[in-house]
Amino acid sequence: MILSGLCSYAQNADSLKKTDTLATKTVIITDTLPKPVDSTLFKNFLLSHQILLKHPYFNYAQKAAPMPYAQKKRTGGKELYFYALAGLLLVFAVFRTNFDKYVSDLFTLFFRRSLKQRQLKQQVSQNSLPSLLFNIFFTVVAGFYLALLIKEVGSAALPFWQLLIYSVGFVAVTYFVKFLILKLAGWTFNLKNLTDSYIFIVFLVNKIIGIVLLPVVVMIALGNIELRTAILTLSWIALAGIFFYRVLQAFGLLETEKSISPFHFIPYLAAFAILPALVIYTAINQYL
């Protein structure tokens, strides 16, 4: 009896254990079944996936690549402008200090503030060293202005230092050739006094232009875009006024010396004043 009772108890215990195991497995299987997914959320996911696959700026379909090391980009500053302009200002300060009387006589002659015009003209003409130095100064400043003008208005691909050398050389060659042509014309037509007087007027005006353009090139080179635009416009107006003044002085000289009429003065003006300007403009557009 006791043995049969123990056997029945063991059989009942095994059946209970199997039942608990099956129940546990059923619970686990039931818990691991996938939950129902919202169809709207799934559609939005697929739509976002398709949009990202076709996005022009995100490479969503391929494996991500590490970003390369960023290289520091060296931007060109205005150091060349600064040192070149500092040198020009220093040179002008030296000239102004050592040739103060000559500079005062230049402005007096230009604005005709003295009645002793002939005497001042002789004094200025006899000072060959400051005259030569200020002519060179005008060439450098005018070349600097021309190089800045090409950079602002034109589309030159040359470095600025190279463009500056070409501009200074161009201005120097232009006025040297003009000087030779006037000298040759005076010797050929026996008008030496007339051509010498006109050469004096031309280079007097050039010296004034060199002094006037010095602060202009400083503001154009170191200023912002608004300041550069305003200064360029004002400089064109000032240069046009100075050019008109030179034309009036030349006409007065020719009228006094040779009693020339305005009708004969127009071809001269076109040949010696307007034509070189057109040549300069054509050369800038074609070669720069």
FIVO-483802 format. One record per residue: x, y, z of N, C-alpha, C, O in turn. Coordinates in steps of 0.2 Angstrom, whole numbers, plus 5000, padded with zeros to 4 digits. Atoms other than C-alpha are relative to their C-alpha. Example, Ala and Ser with C-alpha at 12.3 -4.5 7.8 and 13.67 -1.06 7.14 Angstrom:
2
500449945000506249785039500450065000500950055003;499649944999506849955036499650055003499950115004;
REM end
This chain:
288
500449945000500050005000500450065000500350114996;499549944999501450125005500350014993500450074991;499750005006502350084989499650034994499850074990;500549985005500850104978499950085001499850114996;500149934999500550274986500550044998500450104995;499449965002502250334984500150004992500350064989;499950005008502250284965499450054997499650084993;500649955002500550374963500250075001500150124997;499849934999501250534971500650024995500650084993;499449985005502850524960499750024993499950064990;500349985006501750514945499650064999499750104994;500449945000500650654950500550065000500450114997;499549944999502250764954500350014993500450074991;499749995007502950724936499550034996499750074991;500549965004501350774928499950075002499850114997;500049934998501250934938500650044997500550094995;499349975002503050974933499950014992500150074990;500149995007502650944915499550054998499650094993;500649955001501051044916500350075001500250124997;499749934999502051194923500550024995500550084993;499549985005503451184910499650024994499850074991;500449985006502151184896499750075001499650104996;500349934999501251334904500550054999500450114997;499449955000502951424906500250014992500250074990;499849995007503351394888499550034996499650074991;500549965004501651444882500050075002499950114997;499949934998501851604892500550044996500550094994;499449975003503551634885499950014992500050064989;500250005007502951594867499550064999499550104994;500549955001501451704869500350075001500150124998;499749934999502551854876500450024995500550084993;499549985005503751844862499750014993500050024988;500349995006502451854848500050084998500050125003;500049925002502652024838499350035001498850004999;500649964999501452154842499850034994500250044989;500349975006500352224829500350074999500350115003;499749945001501152374820499550054996499150034993;500449955003500252534815500250014993500750034991;499949995008500052544796500250074998500650084994;499849935001500152734796500750025001501150054997;499349994998501752734805500549974995501049994994;499650045004502452604794500150034993500650034990;500049975007501952694778500550075001500850084996;499649944999502752854785500849985000501250024997;499350025000504352764788500349984993500850004991;499850015007504452694771500050064995500550064991;500049945004504052864763500750045002501050064998;499449964998505452944774500749964997501149994995;499450035003506652804768500150014993500750024990;499949985007506252834750500250074998500650084994;499849935001506453014752500850015001501250044997;499350004998508152994760500549974995501049994994;499650035005508752874747500150044994500650044990;499949955006508453004733500250075002500150114997;499849934998509053154743500650024996501149984996;499449985003510353254733500650025004501150015001;499549984995511353304748500249955005500849965008;499950054995511353154759500149934996499749914993;499850075003512252984753499749955005500149925008;500350044995510952884763500149934998500149885003;500050075002511152724753500649965001500749905002;499450035000512952694755500350015007500050045012;499850004993514052664770500450075002500750104997;499749944998514652814780500750005000501049955002;499349995001516352874777500350055005499950105006;499749954995517452974790500250064996500450064991;499849945003517653154787500850014999501149995004;499349995001519353204780500250065005499850105007;499849944996520453324790499950064996500150074990;500149935004520053504785500650035000501050045005;499449965002521453594777499950085001499450104999;500149934999521653774783500150044993500650034990;499949965006521353894768500350065001500150105006;499649935000522554034766499750054996499750044990;500349945004521654194761500550055000500950075004;499649945001522654334754499850065003499250085002;500149944996522754484765500250064996500350064990;499849945003523154664761500750025003500850085003;499349994997524954654768500450044994500850094996;499649965006525654704750499850074999500250114999;500249935001524554854749500250045006500550105005;499849964994524954904767500850024999500950085000;499349995000526854894765500250054994500650094994;499949965006526854974747499850075001500150125000;500349944998525755114753500450045005500550105005;499649974995526755144768500750034997500950084999;499449985004528355154757499850074996500350114996;500249945004527455284746499950065005500150125003;500149944995526955394761500650025003500750085004;499449984997528655384768500450044995500750094997;499649965006529455444751499750075000500050114999;500349935001528155584750500250045006500350105005;499849964994528555634768500750034999500950095001;499349985001530455644764500050054994500350104995;500049955005530055744748499750065002500050125001;500449944998528855864756500550035005500550095006;499649974995530155894770500650034997500850094999;499449985003531655914759499950054994500350104993;500149955005530856014745499350035001498950044997;500649964998529556114754499850064995499350074993;500149945005529856274743499849974993499350014990;500250025007529656174727499349985000498949994995;500750025000528056094732499550065001499050064998;500449945000527356264737500050044994499450064992;500049975006527856334721499649974995499350004990;500450045004527056194712499250025000498950034996;500749994999525356224720499850084998499350094996;500149935001525556414718499950014992499550044990;500049995007525856394699499349964997499049994993;500550045003524456264697499350045001498950054997;500649964998523156374706500050084998499650124999;499949935002523856544699499950055006499550095005;500149964994523956624716500550065001500450095005;499549955000525356734712500150044994499950014988;500049965006525656874700500749994996500850014991;499350015003527556824697500049934997500449884999;500150065003527056674686500749984997500949924997;499450025004528556684675500649995004501049945003;499550024996529756694689500049945004500549905004;500150074997529056544698500149954995500449894997;499950055005529056454682500749984999500949934998;499350015001530856484680500449965006500849925005;499750034994531256434698499849925000500349885001;500250075000530256274696500449964995500649904996;499750035006531056234679500749985002501049934999;499350014999532856254686500149955005500749925006;499950054994532556134701499949934996499449904997;500050075004532955974690499949945005499549905003;500050064995533155854705499349995003499149935002;500750014998531455884713499549984995499149954996;500450025006530655884696500049934998499549904997;499950075002531355714692499749965005499449915003;500250044995530955644708499250005001498949955002;500750005000529155704708499749974994499149944994;500250035006528955644690500049925001499549894999;500050084998529455464696499549995005499249935005;500550014995528355484711499350004997498949954998;500750005004526855524699499949934996499449904996;500050065004527355374688499849945005499349905003;500250054996527255254703499350005003498949955003;500749994997525655324711499549994994499049964996;500550015005524755334694500049924998499449904997;500050075001525355154691499649965005499249915003;500450034994524655104708499350014999498949965000;500749995001523055184704499749964994499149934995;500350045006522855104687500049925002499549895000;500050074998523254934695499449985004499049935003;500650014996521954954708499350014996498849974997;500649995004520655014695499949944996499349924995;500150075004520954854684499849955005499449915003;500250054996520754754699499250015002498949965003;500649994998519154834704499550004994498949974995;500549995005518354864687500149944995499649914992;499850055004519254734676500049935003499749925008;500050074998519454544677500749974999500849924996;499350035001521354524677500249945005500049955011;499850064996522054354683500750015003500949965006;499349994998523754424686500150015008499650045010;499949974993524454444704500150075000500350104995;500049935000524354614710500750034999500850084996;499349975001526254644711500250004993500550054991;499850005007526454594693499650054996499950084992;500549945003524954704688500350075002500350114997;499849944998525754844698500750024996500750074993;499449995004527454824689499850024992500150074990;500249985006526554824672499750074999499850104994;500349935000525554974676500550065001500450114997;499549954999526955074682500550014994500650064991;499750005006527955024667499650034994499950074990;500449975006526555074655499950075001500050114996;500049934999526355244663500650034998500650094995;499449975001528155274662500250004992500450064990;499850005007528355224644499550054996499850084991;500549955003526755324639500350075000500350104995;499849935000527455484645500750014998500850074996;499449995003529155454640500050014992500350054989;500250005007528555424622499750074998499950104993;500449945001527455574623500550065000500550114996;499549954999528955684629500550004994500650054991;499650005006530055624614499650024994499950064990;500449985006528655654602499950085000500050114995;500149935000528355834608500750034999500750084995;499349975001530255864608500250004993500450054990;499950005008530355804590499650044996499950074991;500449955003528955904585500250075000500250114995;499749934999529656064592500650014996500750064993;499349995004531356034584499850004992500150034988;500150015007530555984567499650064997499850094992;500449945002529256134566500350065003500050115002;499749944997530456254575499550045005499450105005;500449974995529256274589500249975007499949955012;499750024994530456234603499750035006499650005011;500249974994529856364615499349985002499149975008;500750024999528056314613499949935002499549925007;500150074998528256134615500349995007500149955011;499850004993529356164630499550025005499550005011;500549984995528056264638499449955001499249945007;500550055000526756134634500249945005499849915009;499750064996527855994642500050025007499949985011;500049984993528056104657499349995003499249975009;500750004997526156114659499849935001499549915006;500250075000525955924656500349975007499949945010;499650034995527255874669499850045007499850015012;500249964995526656014681499349975003499249955009;500750044998524855934681500149935002499849915007;499950074998525555764682500350005008500149955011;499849994993526455814698499550015005499449985011;500649994995524855874706499649945000499349935005;500450065000523955724700500349945005500049915008;499750054996525255614709499950015007499849975011;500149994993525055704725499249995002499149975008;500750014999523155704724499849935000499349915004;500250075000523055524720500349965006500049905007;499750034994524055474735499549985005499549925007;500550024995522655474748499549964997499149925000;500650045004521455404734500249935000499849885002;499850075000522555244732500049975007499949915008;500050034993522655224751499349985002499249925004;500750024998520755224753499749954996499349914998;500250065004520455114738500349935002500049885002;499650064999521754984743499849975007499749915008;500150034993521254974762499350015002499149995007;500749994998519455024762499549944998499749904995;500550055002517854924761499750014993499950064990;500349995007516754904745499750074999499750104994;500449945000515655054749500550064999500450104995;499549945000517155174752500449994993500550054990;499750015007518055104736499650034995499850064990;500549985006516555134725499950085001500050114995;500149934999516355314732500650044998500650094994;499449975001518155354731500250004992500550054990;499950005007518355294713499650054996499850084992;500549955004516855394707500350075001500350114997;499749934999517655554716500650014996500850064994;499350005003519355514709499950014992500350054989;500149995007518655504691499750074999499950114994;500249935001517755674693500650055001500750104997;499449964999519355754700500550004994500750054992;499550015006520455684686499750034994500150064990;500349975006519155744673500150085001500250114996;499949934999519255914681500750034999500850084996;499349995001521155914681500250004993500550044990;499950015007521155854663499750064996500050094992;500349955003519955994658500550075001500550114997;499549944998521156124667500650004995500850054993;499450015004522656054657499850024993500250064989;500249985007521656074641499950084999500150114994;500049935000521256254645500750045000500850094997;499349975000523056294649500349994994500750044992;499750015007523656214633499750054995500150084991;500349965005522356314623500250075001500350114996;499849934998522856474632500750014997500950074995;499349995002524656444628500150004992500450054990;500050005007524356404610499750074997499950094992;500349945002523256554608500450065001500450114997;499549944999524556674615500649994996500850054993;499350015004526056604606499850004992500250034989;500150015007525256564589499350024997499250024992;500649975002523556644589499649944996499349964991;500450065003522756474585499350005002499150035008;500750004999520856454584499849945003500149895003;500350064997519756334593499949944995500049884997;500150055005519456244577500649964998500649904997;499450035001521256204574500349965007500749925006;499850034993521456154593499749945001500049895004;500350064999520256014592500449944997500549895001;499650055002521355904581500649995004500849935005;499450014995522855934592499849975006500149925008;500350044994521755884607499949934999500149895003;500150075001521255724599500649964999500649905001;499450035002522955684593500549995006500849935007;499550014995523955714609499749995007500049985012;500350014994522655694623499549955000499549905004;500550055001521155594618500249934998500149885000;499750065003522055464607500449965005500349905006;499750054995523255404621499649975005499749925007;500450034995521855384633499649944997499549895000;500350065004520955274620500449944999500249885000;499550065001522555174617500049965007500149905007;500050034994522655144636499449965002499549905004;500650034999520855094637500049934996499849884999;500050065004521054974623500549955002500349895002;499550054997522654894630499849975006499949915007;500250034994521854864646499549954999499549895002;500550055001520354774639500249944996500049894996;499850055005521354674626500549955004500549895003;499550044998522854614636499949995008500249945010;500150014993522254624654499349975002499149965007;
REM end
